[in-house]
Amino acid sequence: MSSRRSLPPPRSSYKYWRLLTTRWSDNDIYGHVNNAAYYTYIDSVVNAYLLEERVLGISQGSIVGLVVESHCEFFDAIAYPCLVELGLRVQNIGRTSVLYDVGIFAEDQEQVSAVGGFTHVFVDRATRKPVTIPLQARSSLKKLLE
């Protein structure tokens, strides 16, 4: 079995940051944050940025982002109680999609605990057909390009 494990990206490669507090319910029976909780952290930082930048309107916008792929790679465990710093960057912007990358760091740590992300495809809310990413949204996303 060969390993495809990548080297973790440096803290400096992330452009946007959010602080999050782990919750008691995030821990699993092994005493660390369960892998499923990491996906909620990733989703939270991406959506915080999209809302702040007014890229998407959650309940009334004509365009929504659908997750078509997600991933997470783990390097070190974190556990409750812990403050985590979530770093966000964009790896690629296509015509209708964007690939986000999130670094999850225990507070004040240089080494990343996990790296994950997902691909959003921008679609028409009613038809669910892919649409070209609007210029304002593209401009906001470009701020995060690595």
Secondary structure, DSSP 8 states (H G I E B T S, - for coil): ----------GGG--EEEEEE--GGGB-TTSSB-HHHHHHHHHHHHHHHHHHTT---TTT-SEEEEEEEEEEEESS---SS-EEEEEEEEEEE-SSEEEEEEEEEETT-SS-SEEEEEEEEEEETTT--B----HHHHHHHHTTB-
